[in-house]
Amino acid sequence: MRFLPGILGLLLALLLGGCAGYGLGPTSGQYAGGRTLQIEPFSNRTLEPRLSDAVTAALRREIQREGTYKLATQAPGEVTVSGEILRFDRMEISFLPDDVVTAQDYRMSFTAHVIARDRRTGKTLLDRELTGVTLMRVGNDLPSVERQTLPLMATDLARQITAALADGGW
């Protein structure tokens, strides 16, 4: 019984010491939802259809999920994000065991040039090329598998854009 307060004090110190490096809120120093962000539809410079819509929709979802910026839907936002999709690549990774010509798995990626500007000052906050990547296993129907894989690639790119915006050093 005499040692109970000492043990409880030690446990409390260990518990609080483990949380010492954790900080609440965005890592960029902003407070959550403090600035509004407007996403302009991305332009598609590739021959692959539907990339622009997939990226724009995925970026809107990720911005809302992450919470550093509030998505501007009715009025112009304080920060404007725009971009263009530059490249779309599909590279074979593995082939069927009994047919070395027919691909079984692909690595799909597309690269976008993303620009974020402060609407008031005109200062460029982000100007970078980012790449969304995913793996795809092909069955009997390559077009339908690509159509199902496209949102995964777009979400990967949207997460990278959102992280660059939220953690930016401006």
DRENRO-478375 format. One record per residue (C-alpha): x, y, z; residue number from 1. Coordinates in Angstrom, 3 decimals, padded with zeros to 6 digits. Example, Ala and Ser with C-alpha at 12.3 -4.5 7.8 and 13.67 -1.06 7.14 Angstrom:
<nodes>
<u=012.300; v=-004.500; w=007.800; seq=1>
<u=013.670; v=-001.060; w=007.140; seq=2>
</nodes>
This chain:
<nodes>
<u=000.000; v=000.000; w=000.000; seq=1>
<u=002.870; v=002.380; w=000.697; seq=2>
<u=004.224; v=001.971; w=-002.805; seq=3>
<u=000.908; v=002.544; w=-004.595; seq=4>
<u=001.253; v=006.363; w=-004.979; seq=5>
<u=004.805; v=005.928; w=-006.294; seq=6>
<u=003.774; v=003.292; w=-008.837; seq=7>
<u=000.816; v=005.392; w=-009.981; seq=8>
<u=003.072; v=008.432; w=-010.338; seq=9>
<u=005.589; v=006.442; w=-012.386; seq=10>
<u=002.848; v=005.077; w=-014.672; seq=11>
<u=001.423; v=008.573; w=-015.170; seq=12>
<u=004.876; v=009.956; w=-016.033; seq=13>
<u=005.465; v=007.183; w=-018.572; seq=14>
<u=002.044; v=007.683; w=-020.116; seq=15>
<u=002.437; v=011.448; w=-020.489; seq=16>
<u=006.048; v=011.172; w=-021.631; seq=17>
<u=005.032; v=008.976; w=-024.568; seq=18>
<u=002.828; v=011.754; w=-025.953; seq=19>
<u=005.445; v=014.503; w=-025.694; seq=20>
<u=006.264; v=014.614; w=-029.422; seq=21>
<u=002.667; v=014.538; w=-030.625; seq=22>
<u=001.022; v=017.737; w=-031.774; seq=23>
<u=-002.611; v=018.329; w=-032.633; seq=24>
<u=-003.694; v=019.890; w=-035.903; seq=25>
<u=-001.916; v=020.568; w=-039.175; seq=26>
<u=001.862; v=020.347; w=-039.237; seq=27>
<u=002.225; v=023.535; w=-041.283; seq=28>
<u=001.309; v=025.781; w=-038.346; seq=29>
<u=-002.103; v=026.724; w=-039.740; seq=30>
<u=-005.253; v=025.970; w=-037.858; seq=31>
<u=-007.649; v=023.431; w=-039.381; seq=32>
<u=-010.169; v=024.888; w=-041.823; seq=33>
<u=-008.643; v=028.358; w=-041.504; seq=34>
<u=-008.223; v=028.918; w=-045.239; seq=35>
<u=-010.461; v=028.028; w=-048.139; seq=36>
<u=-009.212; v=026.133; w=-051.150; seq=37>
<u=-010.705; v=026.114; w=-054.636; seq=38>
<u=-009.924; v=023.196; w=-056.957; seq=39>
<u=-010.094; v=023.905; w=-060.661; seq=40>
<u=-010.621; v=020.929; w=-062.983; seq=41>
<u=-007.315; v=019.475; w=-064.167; seq=42>
<u=-006.617; v=019.517; w=-067.890; seq=43>
<u=-005.696; v=016.221; w=-069.526; seq=44>
<u=-002.769; v=016.263; w=-071.999; seq=45>
<u=-002.818; v=012.478; w=-072.453; seq=46>
<u=-004.816; v=010.273; w=-074.787; seq=47>
<u=-006.355; v=008.394; w=-071.841; seq=48>
<u=-009.950; v=009.573; w=-071.213; seq=49>
<u=-011.538; v=010.315; w=-067.817; seq=50>
<u=-008.300; v=011.144; w=-065.964; seq=51>
<u=-009.224; v=014.760; w=-065.300; seq=52>
<u=-012.563; v=013.963; w=-063.650; seq=53>
<u=-011.055; v=011.195; w=-061.518; seq=54>
<u=-008.222; v=013.419; w=-060.230; seq=55>
<u=-010.462; v=016.400; w=-059.500; seq=56>
<u=-013.006; v=014.281; w=-057.600; seq=57>
<u=-010.306; v=012.418; w=-055.641; seq=58>
<u=-008.564; v=015.686; w=-054.722; seq=59>
<u=-011.819; v=017.162; w=-053.414; seq=60>
<u=-012.387; v=014.082; w=-051.232; seq=61>
<u=-008.837; v=014.144; w=-049.851; seq=62>
<u=-008.918; v=017.875; w=-049.068; seq=63>
<u=-012.169; v=017.379; w=-047.128; seq=64>
<u=-010.812; v=014.294; w=-045.359; seq=65>
<u=-007.502; v=015.891; w=-044.350; seq=66>
<u=-009.066; v=019.065; w=-042.911; seq=67>
<u=-006.278; v=021.643; w=-043.124; seq=68>
<u=-008.170; v=023.578; w=-045.782; seq=69>
<u=-011.886; v=024.104; w=-046.146; seq=70>
<u=-013.128; v=023.321; w=-049.645; seq=71>
<u=-014.565; v=026.426; w=-051.347; seq=72>
<u=-017.729; v=025.407; w=-053.150; seq=73>
<u=-019.724; v=028.621; w=-053.579; seq=74>
<u=-017.271; v=031.524; w=-053.408; seq=75>
<u=-013.713; v=031.710; w=-054.746; seq=76>
<u=-011.199; v=030.214; w=-052.330; seq=77>
<u=-008.186; v=031.920; w=-050.815; seq=78>
<u=-005.944; v=029.296; w=-052.456; seq=79>
<u=-006.533; v=028.061; w=-056.003; seq=80>
<u=-005.249; v=024.643; w=-057.083; seq=81>
<u=-004.965; v=023.822; w=-060.765; seq=82>
<u=-002.996; v=021.348; w=-062.787; seq=83>
<u=-002.555; v=019.381; w=-065.926; seq=84>
<u=-002.043; v=015.668; w=-066.387; seq=85>
<u=001.094; v=015.262; w=-068.470; seq=86>
<u=001.789; v=011.537; w=-068.796; seq=87>
<u=-000.016; v=008.229; w=-068.500; seq=88>
<u=002.098; v=005.065; w=-068.357; seq=89>
<u=001.284; v=001.374; w=-068.230; seq=90>
<u=004.260; v=-000.934; w=-067.689; seq=91>
<u=004.201; v=-004.715; w=-067.553; seq=92>
<u=005.491; v=-006.194; w=-064.314; seq=93>
<u=004.807; v=-009.899; w=-064.626; seq=94>
<u=003.638; v=-012.283; w=-067.320; seq=95>
<u=001.534; v=-015.427; w=-067.399; seq=96>
<u=003.574; v=-018.503; w=-066.431; seq=97>
<u=002.642; v=-020.413; w=-069.583; seq=98>
<u=002.745; v=-017.391; w=-071.956; seq=99>
<u=005.685; v=-014.992; w=-071.698; seq=100>
<u=004.079; v=-012.515; w=-074.109; seq=101>
<u=000.825; v=-011.889; w=-072.220; seq=102>
<u=001.126; v=-009.545; w=-069.247; seq=103>
<u=-000.577; v=-010.473; w=-065.994; seq=104>
<u=000.295; v=-007.474; w=-063.795; seq=105>
<u=000.814; v=-003.841; w=-064.737; seq=106>
<u=002.178; v=-000.813; w=-062.929; seq=107>
<u=-000.006; v=002.110; w=-063.929; seq=108>
<u=000.922; v=005.721; w=-063.274; seq=109>
<u=000.183; v=009.224; w=-064.352; seq=110>
<u=002.068; v=012.421; w=-063.710; seq=111>
<u=000.456; v=015.804; w=-063.122; seq=112>
<u=001.948; v=019.256; w=-062.855; seq=113>
<u=000.178; v=020.920; w=-059.904; seq=114>
<u=000.129; v=024.631; w=-059.125; seq=115>
<u=-001.380; v=026.224; w=-056.012; seq=116>
<u=-001.576; v=030.015; w=-055.764; seq=117>
<u=-002.690; v=032.425; w=-053.083; seq=118>
<u=-005.522; v=034.380; w=-054.706; seq=119>
<u=-004.837; v=037.639; w=-052.823; seq=120>
<u=-001.068; v=037.896; w=-053.178; seq=121>
<u=-000.574; v=035.836; w=-056.342; seq=122>
<u=002.243; v=033.963; w=-054.587; seq=123>
<u=002.841; v=030.426; w=-055.827; seq=124>
<u=002.503; v=028.045; w=-052.883; seq=125>
<u=003.091; v=024.803; w=-054.783; seq=126>
<u=004.565; v=024.204; w=-058.230; seq=127>
<u=005.528; v=020.564; w=-058.591; seq=128>
<u=005.112; v=017.437; w=-060.686; seq=129>
<u=003.600; v=014.545; w=-058.732; seq=130>
<u=002.864; v=010.968; w=-059.815; seq=131>
<u=-000.027; v=008.709; w=-058.856; seq=132>
<u=000.770; v=004.981; w=-058.993; seq=133>
<u=-001.113; v=001.724; w=-058.592; seq=134>
<u=-000.756; v=-001.930; w=-059.520; seq=135>
<u=-003.264; v=-003.725; w=-061.691; seq=136>
<u=-003.892; v=-007.427; w=-062.247; seq=137>
<u=-005.465; v=-008.137; w=-065.618; seq=138>
<u=-008.174; v=-010.707; w=-066.093; seq=139>
<u=-009.980; v=-011.262; w=-069.366; seq=140>
<u=-011.045; v=-007.644; w=-069.877; seq=141>
<u=-008.256; v=-005.015; w=-069.814; seq=142>
<u=-010.495; v=-001.925; w=-070.367; seq=143>
<u=-012.845; v=-002.714; w=-067.473; seq=144>
<u=-009.934; v=-003.451; w=-065.127; seq=145>
<u=-008.324; v=-000.127; w=-066.110; seq=146>
<u=-011.610; v=001.667; w=-065.465; seq=147>
<u=-011.754; v=000.122; w=-061.976; seq=148>
<u=-008.102; v=000.930; w=-061.272; seq=149>
<u=-008.288; v=004.583; w=-062.325; seq=150>
<u=-009.827; v=005.842; w=-059.037; seq=151>
<u=-007.031; v=004.153; w=-057.056; seq=152>
<u=-004.390; v=005.975; w=-059.086; seq=153>
<u=-006.264; v=009.261; w=-058.750; seq=154>
<u=-006.548; v=008.812; w=-054.972; seq=155>
<u=-002.805; v=008.162; w=-054.694; seq=156>
<u=-002.078; v=011.385; w=-056.589; seq=157>
<u=-004.668; v=013.314; w=-054.552; seq=158>
<u=-003.054; v=012.173; w=-051.288; seq=159>
<u=000.322; v=013.410; w=-052.472; seq=160>
<u=-001.110; v=016.781; w=-053.529; seq=161>
<u=-002.987; v=017.145; w=-050.235; seq=162>
<u=000.132; v=016.297; w=-048.216; seq=163>
<u=002.195; v=018.813; w=-050.199; seq=164>
<u=-000.425; v=021.519; w=-049.585; seq=165>
<u=-000.963; v=020.742; w=-045.887; seq=166>
<u=002.716; v=020.307; w=-044.995; seq=167>
<u=004.130; v=022.961; w=-047.306; seq=168>
<u=006.875; v=025.196; w=-046.002; seq=169>
<u=005.456; v=028.491; w=-047.175; seq=170>
</nodes>
